[in-house]
Amino acid sequence: MEEQLKIVLFEDNPEVSSNIQEILEMNDFKVFLLEADVNLKEEISLINPDLIISDIMMPKKSGFEILEELRSYKEFFDIPFIFLTAKTTYDDLRKGMNFGADDYIYKPFSSDDLIHSIKLRLEKANHIKQKIDEFSNNIAIHVPHEMRTPLVSLLGYSSLILDDYKSLSDEDVISFTERINFSAKRLHRTIEKFIQYSNLVLLELDKDDRNKFLFGNSTVEISEVIKSCIEKINHLYKREDDLKIRLETFSSKLSELSLSTILFELIDNAFKFSKQGDKVIIEGKPEDNKYKIEIFNNGKGISDKNLKKLEELTKHGIQKYNRFEHGFGLAIVSKVTNYLGEPMKLESEKDSFTKVTLRIP
């Protein structure tokens, strides 16, 4: 027996909600009725719907707010989303499309209109998934995981444009192009990290080159290096309001290059694995003739299983663990801190927080 497709419905009018549920269930969909103010991430993760339908004007939370929050989680980014609306201005239409809405259905609507729109969006989502899966399977055994993920998106979405351009709307083309651009930038950053990590591995072979990288000809103020890294990262994420900094001064014999290599990766990870509104706290102070740095963020966190993998990564490098999502960045940090004889300390709780502690000589 074929598994029923699941649809989540946000609708504050009980009569409308009941009618839609009846129509959908008559067409063999499994329906989940949710209140607008539910814990969205928790409920959507639990249900794992194939499509979401939402009214726009609701007292507890608007459909726009639901969609905006939904699209902030990358795991829900591709779930088709349809708005129900009695009246929509051009500005409302553009607002919804900018947040990633796939369609609008105007009240009152017929059951045929509703089912036609749903089936159209599900077919489109399935077509995209098949294309992405096809490219993923073709390159799966040839490219490391961190490079494979953006490459699959580049190939998949560009192929969709080339193959289906006659049937795509302007919004589709813009959306796919934005994803291609994002994936290209991600792939570029990953390649740069791969080269950087490879160069660090080569330093194992030459003590003189290793010391030139690690140590400078003069002392460097660590707090200034941290501020410089923060400035670059703020430019990328634009989340100044989420950041708290408490830094005391300390001069180190390490080179600015080795310090910035460590700090940029860790601060970047703190923002990458948290979302807008999650706190990122960076503290630094002298302790026992060294400089103790703590980088804390609320957010995604790391599971116990992956924490154990990280312990292996710090010992053996990234070669055996190319499917670990934190790979290149933390592998770079681990390599440098191990050269210094001061391995980083990592604490984390899944879906809660991550804290990294460094002691810089």
C-alpha positions as CSV (number, residue, x, y, z in Angstrom):
1,M,0.0,0.0,0.0
2,E,1.4,3.4,-1.0
3,E,2.2,5.7,1.9
4,Q,-0.2,8.7,2.2
5,L,1.3,12.1,1.5
6,K,1.2,14.4,4.5
7,I,-0.1,18.0,4.5
8,V,0.1,20.5,7.4
9,L,-2.7,23.0,7.6
10,F,-2.7,26.4,9.5
11,E,-6.2,27.8,9.5
12,D,-7.8,29.6,12.5
13,N,-11.4,29.4,11.2
14,P,-12.7,26.0,12.4
15,E,-15.3,25.7,9.6
16,V,-12.8,26.5,6.8
17,S,-10.3,24.2,8.5
18,S,-12.8,21.3,8.7
19,N,-13.9,21.7,5.1
20,I,-10.3,21.7,3.8
21,Q,-9.5,18.7,5.9
22,E,-12.4,16.8,4.5
23,I,-11.5,17.7,0.9
24,L,-7.9,16.6,1.4
25,E,-8.8,13.3,3.2
26,M,-11.2,12.5,0.4
27,N,-8.3,12.8,-2.0
28,D,-6.2,10.4,0.2
29,F,-3.9,13.0,1.9
30,K,-3.1,12.7,5.6
31,V,-3.9,16.0,7.3
32,F,-2.3,17.6,10.4
33,L,-4.1,20.7,11.8
34,L,-1.7,23.0,13.7
35,E,-2.1,26.2,15.7
36,A,-0.2,29.1,14.4
37,D,1.8,29.5,17.6
38,V,3.1,26.0,17.9
39,N,6.8,25.2,18.2
40,L,7.3,25.2,14.5
41,K,10.6,23.4,14.3
42,E,9.6,20.7,16.7
43,E,6.2,20.0,15.0
44,I,7.4,20.1,11.4
45,S,10.4,17.9,12.3
46,L,8.1,15.4,13.9
47,I,5.5,15.4,11.1
48,N,7.9,15.8,8.1
49,P,5.1,17.0,5.8
50,D,5.2,16.9,2.0
51,L,3.4,20.3,1.8
52,I,2.2,23.1,4.0
53,I,-1.0,25.2,3.6
54,S,-1.5,28.3,5.7
55,D,-4.0,31.1,6.0
56,I,-2.3,34.6,6.0
57,M,-4.3,36.6,8.5
58,M,-4.4,34.8,11.8
59,P,-4.5,36.3,15.3
60,K,-1.7,34.3,17.0
61,K,0.8,34.5,14.1
62,S,0.5,35.5,10.5
63,G,1.1,33.1,7.6
64,F,4.0,35.3,6.6
65,E,5.6,34.9,10.0
66,I,5.2,31.1,9.8
67,L,6.8,31.0,6.4
68,E,9.6,33.3,7.3
69,E,10.5,31.1,10.3
70,L,10.1,27.9,8.3
71,R,12.5,29.1,5.6
72,S,15.1,30.0,8.3
73,Y,15.7,26.3,8.9
74,K,17.6,24.8,6.0
75,E,16.0,21.3,6.6
76,F,12.6,22.8,5.7
77,F,13.7,25.1,2.9
78,D,12.3,23.0,0.1
79,I,8.9,22.0,1.6
80,P,6.2,23.4,-0.8
81,F,4.1,26.2,0.9
82,I,0.7,27.4,-0.3
83,F,-1.1,30.5,1.1
84,L,-4.8,30.7,1.5
85,T,-6.1,34.3,1.3
86,A,-9.4,36.2,0.9
87,K,-7.8,39.3,-0.5
88,T,-4.2,39.9,-1.5
89,T,-2.5,43.1,-2.6
90,Y,0.5,43.1,-5.0
91,D,2.7,44.0,-2.0
92,D,1.4,41.0,0.0
93,L,1.9,38.8,-3.1
94,R,5.6,39.9,-3.5
95,K,6.2,39.6,0.3
96,G,5.0,36.0,0.2
97,M,7.1,35.2,-2.8
98,N,10.1,36.8,-1.3
99,F,9.8,34.5,1.7
100,G,9.5,31.5,-0.6
101,A,5.8,30.9,-1.0
102,D,5.1,28.5,-3.9
103,D,1.4,29.5,-4.6
104,Y,-1.6,31.5,-3.5
105,I,-5.2,30.1,-3.4
106,Y,-7.9,32.7,-3.2
107,K,-11.0,32.2,-1.0
108,P,-13.6,31.1,-1.9
109,F,-12.1,28.3,-3.9
110,S,-13.4,25.0,-5.3
111,S,-12.1,21.6,-4.2
112,D,-10.8,21.1,-7.7
113,D,-8.7,24.3,-7.6
114,L,-7.3,23.3,-4.2
115,I,-6.4,19.7,-5.3
116,H,-5.0,20.9,-8.6
117,S,-2.7,23.4,-6.9
118,I,-1.5,20.9,-4.4
119,K,-0.8,18.2,-6.9
120,L,1.1,20.7,-9.2
121,R,3.3,21.8,-6.3
122,L,4.0,18.2,-5.2
123,E,4.9,17.1,-8.7
124,K,7.2,20.1,-9.0
125,A,8.9,19.3,-5.7
126,N,9.3,15.7,-6.6
127,H,10.8,16.6,-10.0
128,I,13.4,18.8,-8.3
129,K,14.2,16.1,-5.8
130,Q,14.7,13.5,-8.5
131,K,17.0,15.8,-10.4
132,I,19.1,16.5,-7.3
133,D,19.2,12.8,-6.3
134,E,20.3,11.9,-9.8
135,F,23.3,14.2,-9.7
136,S,24.0,13.2,-6.1
137,N,24.2,9.6,-7.0
138,N,26.4,10.2,-10.0
139,I,29.1,12.0,-8.0
140,A,28.7,10.4,-4.6
141,I,31.7,8.2,-4.7
142,H,34.1,10.7,-6.3
143,V,33.9,14.0,-4.3
144,P,34.3,14.5,-0.5
145,H,31.1,15.3,1.3
146,E,31.7,19.0,2.0
147,M,32.5,19.7,-1.7
148,R,29.7,17.3,-2.9
149,T,26.8,19.1,-1.2
150,P,27.2,22.5,-3.0
151,L,28.3,20.8,-6.2
152,V,25.0,18.8,-6.3
153,S,23.0,22.0,-5.9
154,L,25.0,23.7,-8.7
155,L,24.5,20.9,-11.1
156,G,21.0,20.1,-10.1
157,Y,19.5,23.7,-10.3
158,S,21.4,24.7,-13.4
159,S,20.2,21.5,-15.1
160,L,16.6,22.4,-14.1
161,I,16.9,25.8,-15.7
162,L,18.5,24.3,-18.9
163,D,16.0,21.5,-19.2
164,D,12.8,23.2,-18.1
165,Y,13.4,26.9,-18.8
166,K,10.3,27.2,-21.1
167,S,7.9,26.1,-18.2
168,L,9.6,28.0,-15.4
169,S,8.3,31.3,-14.1
170,D,10.5,34.3,-13.5
171,E,10.3,33.6,-9.7
172,D,11.5,30.1,-10.3
173,V,14.5,31.2,-12.4
174,I,15.4,33.9,-9.8
175,S,15.1,31.3,-6.9
176,F,17.2,28.7,-8.7
177,T,19.8,31.3,-9.7
178,E,20.1,32.5,-6.1
179,R,20.6,28.9,-4.9
180,I,23.3,28.4,-7.6
181,N,25.1,31.6,-6.5
182,F,24.9,30.5,-2.8
183,S,26.2,27.0,-3.6
184,A,29.0,28.4,-5.8
185,K,30.2,30.7,-2.9
186,R,30.0,27.8,-0.5
187,L,32.0,25.5,-2.9
188,H,34.6,28.3,-3.3
189,R,35.0,28.6,0.5
190,T,35.2,24.8,0.9
191,I,38.0,24.5,-1.8
192,E,39.9,27.3,0.0
193,K,39.6,25.4,3.3
194,F,40.7,22.2,1.6
195,I,43.8,23.9,0.2
196,Q,44.5,25.5,3.6
197,Y,44.2,22.2,5.4
198,S,46.4,20.4,2.9
199,N,49.1,23.1,3.4
200,L,48.9,22.6,7.2
201,V,49.4,18.9,6.8
202,L,52.5,19.5,4.7
203,L,54.0,21.5,7.6
204,E,54.4,18.2,9.5
205,L,57.3,17.5,7.1
206,D,59.3,20.6,7.8
207,K,59.8,22.0,11.3
208,D,61.3,25.3,10.0
209,D,58.3,26.0,7.8
210,R,56.0,25.0,10.6
211,N,57.6,27.4,13.1
212,K,57.6,30.2,10.5
213,F,53.8,29.7,10.2
214,L,53.2,29.5,13.9
215,F,55.4,32.2,15.3
216,G,56.0,35.8,14.3
217,N,59.0,38.1,14.5
218,S,57.3,40.3,17.0
219,T,54.4,40.0,19.5
220,V,50.8,40.4,18.5
221,E,47.8,41.7,20.5
222,I,45.4,38.8,20.5
223,S,42.3,40.9,21.2
224,E,43.0,42.9,18.1
225,V,43.2,39.8,16.0
226,I,39.9,38.6,17.4
227,K,38.3,41.9,16.6
228,S,39.6,41.8,13.0
229,C,38.1,38.3,12.5
230,I,34.8,39.4,14.0
231,E,34.7,42.4,11.6
232,K,35.1,40.1,8.5
233,I,32.5,37.6,9.8
234,N,30.0,40.4,10.6
235,H,30.2,41.4,7.0
236,L,29.2,37.8,6.0
237,Y,26.4,37.2,8.5
238,K,25.2,40.7,9.5
239,R,24.3,39.6,13.0
240,E,26.0,42.3,15.1
241,D,23.0,42.3,17.6
242,D,23.6,38.6,18.4
243,L,27.2,39.1,19.4
244,K,28.6,39.8,22.8
245,I,32.4,40.4,23.3
246,R,34.4,40.6,26.5
247,L,38.1,40.8,25.8
248,E,41.1,41.7,27.9
249,T,44.5,42.4,26.3
250,F,47.4,40.0,26.0
251,S,50.5,39.9,23.8
252,S,51.4,36.6,22.1
253,K,54.5,35.4,20.2
254,L,52.3,33.6,17.7
255,S,52.0,35.0,14.2
256,E,48.9,36.9,13.2
257,L,48.4,34.4,10.4
258,S,48.3,31.3,12.7
259,L,46.0,33.1,15.2
260,S,43.6,34.4,12.6
261,T,43.5,30.9,11.0
262,I,42.2,29.4,14.3
263,L,40.0,32.3,15.3
264,F,38.3,32.9,12.0
265,E,37.2,29.3,11.7
266,L,35.8,29.0,15.2
267,I,34.0,32.3,15.1
268,D,32.6,31.5,11.7
269,N,31.4,28.1,12.9
270,A,29.6,29.8,15.9
271,F,27.6,31.9,13.4
272,K,27.2,29.2,10.8
273,F,25.7,26.7,13.2
274,S,23.3,29.1,14.8
275,K,20.5,31.3,13.5
276,Q,19.4,34.9,13.6
277,G,18.6,35.7,17.3
278,D,20.9,33.0,18.8
279,K,23.6,34.5,21.0
280,V,27.3,34.3,20.2
281,I,29.6,35.2,23.1
282,I,33.4,35.6,22.8
283,E,35.5,36.1,25.9
284,G,39.2,36.4,26.3
285,K,41.4,36.9,29.3
286,P,44.9,36.1,30.6
287,E,45.2,32.9,32.7
288,D,48.3,31.1,33.9
289,N,50.6,33.0,31.5
290,K,48.4,32.1,28.6
291,Y,45.3,33.7,26.9
292,K,42.1,31.8,27.5
293,I,39.5,32.2,24.8
294,E,35.9,30.9,25.0
295,I,33.6,31.0,22.0
296,F,30.0,30.2,22.9
297,N,26.9,30.0,20.7
298,N,23.3,28.9,21.2
299,G,22.0,26.9,18.3
300,K,22.4,23.6,16.5
301,G,25.0,22.0,18.8
302,I,26.7,18.7,18.1
303,S,25.4,15.2,19.0
304,D,27.3,12.9,21.3
305,K,28.0,10.7,18.3
306,N,29.6,13.5,16.4
307,L,31.5,14.7,19.4
308,K,33.2,11.3,19.5
309,K,34.0,11.6,15.8
310,L,35.6,15.0,16.6
311,E,37.9,13.4,19.1
312,E,39.1,11.0,16.3
313,L,39.4,13.9,13.9
314,T,41.7,15.8,16.2
315,K,43.9,12.7,16.4
316,H,43.9,11.4,12.8
317,G,42.8,14.4,10.7
318,I,39.9,14.6,8.3
319,Q,40.9,11.8,5.9
320,K,38.6,9.1,7.5
321,Y,35.8,11.5,8.4
322,N,34.9,13.2,5.1
323,R,31.2,12.9,5.8
324,F,31.3,14.9,9.0
325,E,29.7,18.3,8.4
326,H,32.0,20.3,10.7
327,G,35.0,18.7,8.9
328,F,37.4,21.2,7.2
329,G,37.0,24.1,9.6
330,L,37.5,22.2,12.8
331,A,40.2,20.0,11.2
332,I,42.2,23.2,10.4
333,V,41.8,24.4,14.0
334,S,42.8,21.0,15.4
335,K,45.9,20.8,13.2
336,V,47.2,24.3,14.3
337,T,46.4,23.8,18.0
338,N,48.0,20.4,18.1
339,Y,51.1,21.9,16.6
340,L,51.1,24.3,19.5
341,G,50.6,21.5,22.0
342,E,47.4,23.2,23.2
343,P,44.4,21.2,21.8
344,M,41.1,22.9,21.8
345,K,38.4,21.8,24.3
346,L,34.9,21.4,22.8
347,E,31.6,21.1,24.7
348,S,28.3,20.8,23.1
349,E,24.7,19.7,23.5
350,K,22.5,19.0,20.5
351,D,20.0,21.7,19.7
352,S,21.2,23.8,22.6
353,F,24.8,25.2,22.5
354,T,28.4,24.8,21.6
355,K,31.4,26.1,23.5
356,V,35.1,26.0,22.3
357,T,37.9,26.8,24.7
358,L,41.4,27.7,23.6
359,R,44.6,28.5,25.5
360,I,47.0,30.5,23.5
361,P,50.7,30.8,24.6
